[in-house]
């Protein structure tokens, strides 16, 4: 991707002269962590189970809606007992992201 003559870096620089290349070390770190966690059975099993749970929730819109309702109810409960601060941009309900190794 960062080939000196015909890589993605050159293509981007041809379109935008002010662009500069920064190597993505976080990606390499993540790949190293993935390789390391495969050696620890408990950690590997945890992420495998998490992947399975998220996959099940994503395949069923009914389960996804139920998860969002449960999250909203939990946030409402925590706010009502003053366990959770409120304000602009806080306590927003997001969606689950697809898991992958990268």
DSSP file (Angstrom, degrees, kcal/mol; ACC not computed):
  #  RESIDUE AA STRUCTURE BP1 BP2  ACC     N-H-->O    O-->H-N    N-H-->O    O-->H-N    TCO  KAPPA ALPHA  PHI   PSI    X-CA   Y-CA   Z-CA
    1    1 A X              0   0    0      0, 0.0     8,-2.1     0, 0.0     7,-0.5   0.000 360.0 360.0 360.0 -26.4    0.0    0.0    0.0
    2    2 A X        +     0   0    0      6,-0.2     5,-0.1     5,-0.2    19,-0.0   0.056 360.0 157.8-107.5  27.4    2.9    2.4    0.6
    3    3 A X     >  -     0   0    0      1,-0.1     4,-0.8     3,-0.1     7,-0.5  -0.173  45.2-130.6 -52.6 141.7    4.8    1.4   -2.6
    4    4 A X  T  4 S+     0   0    0      1,-0.1    -1,-0.1     2,-0.1     0, 0.0   0.808  97.7  18.8 -68.3 -31.2    7.2    4.1   -3.7
    5    5 A X  T  4 S+     0   0    0      5,-0.0    -1,-0.1     4,-0.0    -2,-0.1   0.769 140.9  10.2-113.3 -34.6    6.1    4.2   -7.3
    6    6 A X  T  4 S+     0   0    0      4,-0.0    -2,-0.1     5,-0.0    -3,-0.1   0.187  92.8 114.0-136.7  20.7    2.7    2.6   -7.7
    7    7 A X  S  X S-     0   0    0     -4,-0.8     4,-1.7    -5,-0.1     3,-0.3  -0.231  82.6 -93.6 -85.0 179.0    1.2    2.1   -4.2
    8    8 A X  H  > S+     0   0    0     -7,-0.5     4,-2.5     1,-0.2     5,-0.2   0.849 122.6  62.4 -60.9 -35.8   -1.8    3.7   -2.6
    9    9 A X  H  > S+     0   0    0     -8,-2.1     4,-2.4     1,-0.2    -1,-0.2   0.916 104.7  46.3 -57.5 -44.6    0.5    6.3   -1.1
   10   10 A X  H  > S+     0   0    0     -7,-0.5     4,-2.1    -3,-0.3    -1,-0.2   0.897 110.5  53.1 -66.7 -40.9    1.6    7.6   -4.5
   11   11 A X  H  X S+     0   0    0     -4,-1.7     4,-1.2     2,-0.2    -1,-0.2   0.909 111.9  45.1 -62.0 -41.7   -2.0    7.6   -5.8
   12   12 A X  H  X S+     0   0    0     -4,-2.5     4,-2.7     1,-0.2     3,-0.3   0.923 111.8  51.9 -68.1 -43.4   -3.2    9.7   -2.9
   13   13 A X  H  < S+     0   0    0     -4,-2.4    -2,-0.2     1,-0.2    -1,-0.2   0.829 105.0  56.9 -63.6 -31.2   -0.2   12.1   -3.2
   14   14 A X  H  < S+     0   0    0     -4,-2.1    -1,-0.2     1,-0.2     3,-0.2   0.869 114.6  38.3 -66.1 -35.4   -1.0   12.6   -6.8
   15   15 A X  H  < S+     0   0    0     -4,-1.2     2,-0.4    -3,-0.3    -2,-0.2   0.843 130.6  25.7 -81.9 -35.5   -4.5   13.8   -5.9
   16   16 A X    ><  -     0   0    0     -4,-2.7     3,-1.6    -5,-0.1    -1,-0.3  -0.878  60.4-171.2-137.2 100.8   -3.6   15.7   -2.8
   17   17 A X  T 3  S+     0   0    0     -2,-0.4    -1,-0.1     1,-0.3    -4,-0.1   0.729  86.2  60.4 -65.0 -22.7    0.0   17.1   -2.5
   18   18 A X  T 3  S+     0   0    0      2,-0.0    -1,-0.3    -5,-0.0     2,-0.1   0.540  82.6 104.6 -85.5  -4.8   -0.5   18.2    1.1
   19   19 A X    <   -     0   0    0     -3,-1.6     2,-0.3    -7,-0.2    -3,-0.0  -0.403  52.2-166.1 -72.5 151.4   -1.2   14.6    2.3
   20   20 A X        -     0   0    0     -2,-0.1     2,-0.4     2,-0.0    -2,-0.0  -0.974  20.8-111.4-138.9 155.8    1.4   12.7    4.2
   21   21 A X        -     0   0    0     -2,-0.3     2,-0.5   -19,-0.0   -19,-0.0  -0.714  27.7-179.4 -92.7 128.8    1.9    9.0    5.1
   22   22 A X        -     0   0    0     -2,-0.4     2,-0.1     2,-0.0    -2,-0.0  -0.987  29.4-125.7-125.3 119.8    1.7    7.9    8.7
   23   23 A X        -     0   0    0     -2,-0.5     2,-1.5     1,-0.1     3,-0.2  -0.404  22.2-123.1 -66.9 139.4    2.3    4.2    9.3
   24   24 A X     >  +     0   0    0      1,-0.2     4,-1.1    -2,-0.1     3,-0.3  -0.631  40.5 165.3 -90.5  85.2   -0.6    2.6   11.1
   25   25 A X  H  > S+     0   0    0     -2,-1.5     4,-2.6     1,-0.2    -1,-0.2   0.802  70.2  65.2 -71.0 -29.8    1.1    1.1   14.2
   26   26 A X  H  > S+     0   0    0      1,-0.2     4,-2.5     2,-0.2    -1,-0.2   0.884 100.3  52.2 -61.3 -37.4   -2.2    0.6   16.1
   27   27 A X  H  > S+     0   0    0     -3,-0.3     4,-2.2     2,-0.2    -1,-0.2   0.924 110.5  47.0 -63.6 -44.1   -3.2   -1.9   13.4
   28   28 A X  H  X S+     0   0    0     -4,-1.1     4,-2.1     1,-0.2    -2,-0.2   0.887 111.5  51.7 -65.5 -38.1    0.0   -3.9   13.8
   29   29 A X  H  X S+     0   0    0     -4,-2.6     4,-2.5     2,-0.2    -2,-0.2   0.916 108.8  50.8 -63.6 -42.7   -0.4   -3.7   17.6
   30   30 A X  H  X S+     0   0    0     -4,-2.5     4,-2.3     1,-0.2    -2,-0.2   0.911 109.2  50.2 -62.4 -42.1   -3.9   -5.1   17.4
   31   31 A X  H  X S+     0   0    0     -4,-2.2     4,-2.1     1,-0.2    -1,-0.2   0.886 110.7  50.2 -63.3 -37.8   -2.7   -8.0   15.2
   32   32 A X  H  X S+     0   0    0     -4,-2.1     4,-2.2     2,-0.2    -2,-0.2   0.903 110.2  49.9 -65.8 -41.0    0.1   -8.8   17.7
   33   33 A X  H  X S+     0   0    0     -4,-2.5     4,-2.7     2,-0.2    -2,-0.2   0.885 108.8  52.5 -65.0 -38.3   -2.5   -8.8   20.5
   34   34 A X  H  X S+     0   0    0     -4,-2.3     4,-1.3     2,-0.2    -1,-0.2   0.928 110.2  47.9 -62.3 -44.7   -4.7  -11.1   18.6
   35   35 A X  H  < S+     0   0    0     -4,-2.1     4,-0.4     1,-0.2    -2,-0.2   0.895 113.7  48.1 -63.1 -39.4   -1.9  -13.5   18.1
   36   36 A X  H >< S+     0   0    0     -4,-2.2     3,-1.3     1,-0.2     4,-0.5   0.893 107.7  54.0 -69.6 -39.5   -1.0  -13.3   21.7
   37   37 A X  H >< S+     0   0    0     -4,-2.7     3,-0.8     1,-0.3     7,-0.6   0.758  95.7  67.6 -70.3 -21.8   -4.5  -13.9   23.0
   38   38 A X  T 3< S+     0   0    0     -4,-1.3    -1,-0.3     1,-0.2    -2,-0.2   0.763  96.4  56.6 -66.1 -21.7   -4.9  -17.0   21.0
   39   39 A X  T <  S+     0   0    0     -3,-1.3     2,-0.8    -4,-0.4    -1,-0.2   0.702  95.9  69.6 -81.3 -19.8   -2.3  -18.5   23.3
   40   40 A X  S <> S-     0   0    0     -3,-0.8     4,-2.6    -4,-0.5     5,-0.2  -0.878  72.2-160.1-102.3 107.2   -4.4  -17.8   26.4
   41   41 A X  H  > S+     0   0    0     -2,-0.8     4,-2.7     1,-0.2     5,-0.2   0.862  86.5  52.0 -58.1 -42.9   -7.4  -20.1   26.2
   42   42 A X  H  > S+     0   0    0      2,-0.2     4,-2.1     1,-0.2    -1,-0.2   0.907 112.8  44.6 -63.9 -42.4   -9.6  -18.1   28.6
   43   43 A X  H  > S+     0   0    0     -3,-0.2     4,-2.2     2,-0.2     5,-0.2   0.922 114.1  49.5 -68.1 -43.7   -9.1  -14.8   26.7
   44   44 A X  H  X S+     0   0    0     -4,-2.6     4,-2.0    -7,-0.6    -2,-0.2   0.909 111.7  49.0 -61.3 -42.5   -9.6  -16.5   23.3
   45   45 A X  H  X S+     0   0    0     -4,-2.7     4,-2.8    -5,-0.2    -1,-0.2   0.884 108.2  55.0 -65.1 -39.0  -12.8  -18.2   24.6
   46   46 A X  H  X S+     0   0    0     -4,-2.1     4,-2.6     1,-0.2    -2,-0.2   0.948 111.2  43.0 -58.7 -50.0  -14.1  -14.9   25.9
   47   47 A X  H  X S+     0   0    0     -4,-2.2     4,-2.3     1,-0.2    -1,-0.2   0.837 112.9  53.4 -68.9 -31.4  -13.7  -13.2   22.5
   48   48 A X  H  X S+     0   0    0     -4,-2.0     4,-2.1    -5,-0.2    -1,-0.2   0.934 111.3  45.6 -65.8 -45.2  -15.2  -16.2   20.7
   49   49 A X  H  X S+     0   0    0     -4,-2.8     4,-2.5     2,-0.2    -2,-0.2   0.904 112.2  51.6 -63.6 -41.7  -18.2  -16.2   23.0
   50   50 A X  H  X S+     0   0    0     -4,-2.6     4,-2.5     1,-0.2     5,-0.2   0.911 109.1  50.6 -61.0 -43.0  -18.6  -12.4   22.5
   51   51 A X  H  X S+     0   0    0     -4,-2.3     4,-2.3     1,-0.2    -1,-0.2   0.911 110.4  49.9 -59.9 -43.5  -18.4  -12.8   18.8
   52   52 A X  H  X S+     0   0    0     -4,-2.1     4,-2.1     2,-0.2    -2,-0.2   0.908 110.8  49.1 -63.3 -42.7  -21.1  -15.5   18.9
   53   53 A X  H  X S+     0   0    0     -4,-2.5     4,-2.3     2,-0.2    -2,-0.2   0.933 112.9  46.4 -63.0 -46.6  -23.4  -13.3   21.1
   54   54 A X  H  X S+     0   0    0     -4,-2.5     4,-2.4     1,-0.2    -1,-0.2   0.885 110.8  53.4 -65.1 -37.9  -23.1  -10.3   18.8
   55   55 A X  H  X S+     0   0    0     -4,-2.3     4,-1.7    -5,-0.2    -1,-0.2   0.907 109.3  48.6 -62.8 -40.9  -23.6  -12.4   15.7
   56   56 A X  H  X S+     0   0    0     -4,-2.1     4,-0.9     1,-0.2    -2,-0.2   0.924 112.2  48.1 -64.6 -44.7  -26.9  -13.8   17.2
   57   57 A X  H  < S+     0   0    0     -4,-2.3     3,-0.5     1,-0.2     7,-0.4   0.889 111.7  50.7 -64.5 -38.5  -28.1  -10.3   18.1
   58   58 A X  H  < S+     0   0    0     -4,-2.4    -1,-0.2     1,-0.2    -2,-0.2   0.832 105.4  55.4 -69.3 -31.9  -27.3   -9.0   14.6
   59   59 A X  H  < S+     0   0    0     -4,-1.7     2,-0.6    -5,-0.2    -1,-0.2   0.714 105.3  57.1 -76.8 -17.8  -29.1  -11.8   12.8
   60   60 A X     X  -     0   0    0     -4,-0.9     4,-2.2    -3,-0.5    -1,-0.2  -0.942  60.4-166.9-118.2 114.7  -32.4  -11.1   14.6
   61   61 A X  H  > S+     0   0    0     -2,-0.6     4,-2.5     1,-0.2     5,-0.2   0.840  93.1  57.3 -66.1 -31.2  -33.9   -7.6   14.3
   62   62 A X  H  > S+     0   0    0      2,-0.2     4,-2.2     1,-0.2    -1,-0.2   0.927 108.9  44.4 -64.0 -44.7  -36.3   -8.6   17.2
   63   63 A X  H  > S+     0   0    0      2,-0.2     4,-2.3     1,-0.2    -2,-0.2   0.872 112.2  52.9 -67.5 -36.3  -33.4   -9.4   19.5
   64   64 A X  H  X S+     0   0    0     -4,-2.2     4,-2.0    -7,-0.4    -2,-0.2   0.925 110.6  47.0 -64.4 -44.0  -31.5   -6.2   18.4
   65   65 A X  H  X S+     0   0    0     -4,-2.5     4,-2.3     1,-0.2    -2,-0.2   0.894 111.2  52.0 -63.2 -40.0  -34.6   -4.1   19.2
   66   66 A X  H  X S+     0   0    0     -4,-2.2     4,-2.4     1,-0.2    -1,-0.2   0.893 107.7  52.0 -64.1 -39.8  -35.0   -5.9   22.6
   67   67 A X  H  X S+     0   0    0     -4,-2.3     4,-2.4     2,-0.2    -1,-0.2   0.915 109.8  48.9 -62.4 -43.2  -31.3   -5.2   23.4
   68   68 A X  H  X S+     0   0    0     -4,-2.0     4,-2.4     2,-0.2    -2,-0.2   0.897 110.9  50.0 -64.7 -39.9  -31.9   -1.5   22.7
   69   69 A X  H  X S+     0   0    0     -4,-2.3     4,-2.4     2,-0.2    -1,-0.2   0.909 111.3  49.4 -62.8 -42.1  -35.0   -1.4   24.8
   70   70 A X  H  X S+     0   0    0     -4,-2.4     4,-2.3     2,-0.2    -2,-0.2   0.903 110.8  49.5 -64.7 -41.8  -33.1   -3.1   27.7
   71   71 A X  H  X S+     0   0    0     -4,-2.4     4,-2.4     2,-0.2    -2,-0.2   0.917 111.3  49.3 -62.5 -43.1  -30.2   -0.6   27.3
   72   72 A X  H  X S+     0   0    0     -4,-2.4     4,-2.4     1,-0.2    -2,-0.2   0.906 111.7  48.7 -63.0 -42.0  -32.7    2.4   27.4
   73   73 A X  H  X S+     0   0    0     -4,-2.4     4,-2.4     2,-0.2    -1,-0.2   0.898 111.1  50.3 -65.0 -40.6  -34.4    1.0   30.5
   74   74 A X  H  X S+     0   0    0     -4,-2.3     4,-2.5     2,-0.2    -2,-0.2   0.911 111.6  47.5 -64.6 -42.6  -31.1    0.4   32.3
   75   75 A X  H  X S+     0   0    0     -4,-2.4     4,-2.3     2,-0.2     5,-0.2   0.917 111.7  50.8 -65.0 -42.9  -29.9    4.0   31.5
   76   76 A X  H  X S+     0   0    0     -4,-2.4     4,-2.1     1,-0.2    -2,-0.2   0.915 111.8  48.0 -60.1 -43.5  -33.3    5.4   32.7
   77   77 A X  H  X S+     0   0    0     -4,-2.4     4,-1.4     2,-0.2    -2,-0.2   0.931 111.7  48.6 -63.7 -46.4  -33.0    3.4   36.0
   78   78 A X  H  <>S+     0   0    0     -4,-2.5     5,-2.8     1,-0.2     6,-1.0   0.863 112.4  48.9 -64.5 -35.9  -29.4    4.5   36.6
   79   79 A X  H ><5S+     0   0    0     -4,-2.3     3,-1.5     4,-0.2    -1,-0.2   0.893 107.5  55.5 -68.4 -39.3  -30.3    8.1   36.0
   80   80 A X  H 3<5S+     0   0    0     -4,-2.1    -2,-0.2     1,-0.3    -1,-0.2   0.801 111.4  42.8 -66.8 -28.1  -33.3    7.9   38.3
   81   81 A X  T 3<5S-     0   0    0     -4,-1.4    -1,-0.3    -5,-0.1    -2,-0.2   0.202 115.6-114.7-101.5  16.3  -31.1    6.7   41.2
   82   82 A X  T < 5S+     0   0    0     -3,-1.5    -3,-0.2     2,-0.2    -2,-0.1   0.783  82.1 122.7  58.3  32.2  -28.4    9.2   40.4
   83   83 A X      < +     0   0    0     -5,-2.8     2,-0.4    -6,-0.2    -4,-0.2   0.525  69.3  49.7 -93.4  -9.3  -25.8    6.6   39.5
   84   84 A X  S    S-     0   0    0     -6,-1.0    -1,-0.2    -9,-0.1    -2,-0.2  -0.994  82.2-129.5-137.0 127.0  -25.3    8.0   36.1
   85   85 A X        -     0   0    0     -2,-0.4     2,-0.3    -3,-0.1    -6,-0.1  -0.390  23.4-149.0 -72.8 151.7  -24.6   11.6   35.2
   86   86 A X        +     0   0    0     -2,-0.1     2,-0.3    -7,-0.1     5,-0.1  -0.840  34.0 114.8-120.4 159.6  -26.7   13.3   32.5
   87   87 A X    >   -     0   0    0     -2,-0.3     3,-1.7     3,-0.2     2,-0.2  -0.932  67.3 -36.7 163.3 179.2  -25.9   16.1   30.0
   88   88 A X  T 3  S+     0   0    0     -2,-0.3     3,-0.1     1,-0.3    -2,-0.0  -0.444 125.8   5.3 -66.1 127.2  -25.6   16.8   26.3
   89   89 A X  T 3  S+     0   0    0      1,-0.3     3,-0.4    -2,-0.2     2,-0.3   0.467 102.3 121.5  81.4   2.1  -24.1   13.9   24.5
   90   90 A X    <   +     0   0    0     -3,-1.7    -1,-0.3     1,-0.2    -3,-0.2  -0.695  66.5  14.3 -98.8 151.9  -24.0   11.6   27.5
   91   91 A X  S    S+     0   0    0     -2,-0.3     2,-0.3     1,-0.2    -1,-0.2   0.812  77.9 167.0  61.7  35.7  -25.7    8.2   27.8
   92   92 A X        -     0   0    0     -3,-0.4     2,-0.6     1,-0.0    -1,-0.2  -0.620  36.6-124.9 -81.3 140.4  -26.4    7.7   24.1
   93   93 A X        -     0   0    0     -2,-0.3     2,-0.1     1,-0.0    -1,-0.0  -0.756  34.4-173.9 -87.2 121.7  -27.4    4.3   23.0
   94   94 A X        -     0   0    0     -2,-0.6     2,-0.3     1,-0.0    -1,-0.0  -0.344  22.0-104.6-102.3-173.8  -25.2    3.0   20.3
   95   95 A X        -     0   0    0     -2,-0.1     2,-0.2     1,-0.0    -1,-0.0  -0.807  35.5 -99.4-111.8 156.5  -25.3    0.0   18.1
   96   96 A X        -     0   0    0     -2,-0.3     2,-0.3   -42,-0.1     3,-0.0  -0.513  37.1-135.0 -71.8 140.1  -23.1   -3.1   18.4
   97   97 A X        -     0   0    0     -2,-0.2     2,-0.2     1,-0.1    -1,-0.0  -0.726  24.2-102.8 -95.5 146.6  -20.3   -3.2   16.0
   98   98 A X        -     0   0    0     -2,-0.3     2,-0.3     1,-0.1    -1,-0.1  -0.473  40.1-127.9 -64.2 135.4  -19.4   -6.3   13.9
   99   99 A X        +     0   0    0     -2,-0.2     2,-0.3   -48,-0.2    -1,-0.1  -0.640  38.4 156.5 -85.9 143.5  -16.4   -8.0   15.4
  100  100 A X        -     0   0    0     -2,-0.3   -49,-0.0     1,-0.0     0, 0.0  -0.947  55.1-101.7-152.6 170.9  -13.4   -8.9   13.4
  101  101 A X              0   0    0     -2,-0.3   -67,-0.1     1,-0.2    -2,-0.0   0.744 360.0 360.0 -71.3 -20.9   -9.8   -9.6   14.0
  102  102 A X              0   0    0    -68,-0.0    -1,-0.2   -71,-0.0   -71,-0.1   0.380 360.0 360.0-117.1 360.0   -8.9   -6.1   12.8
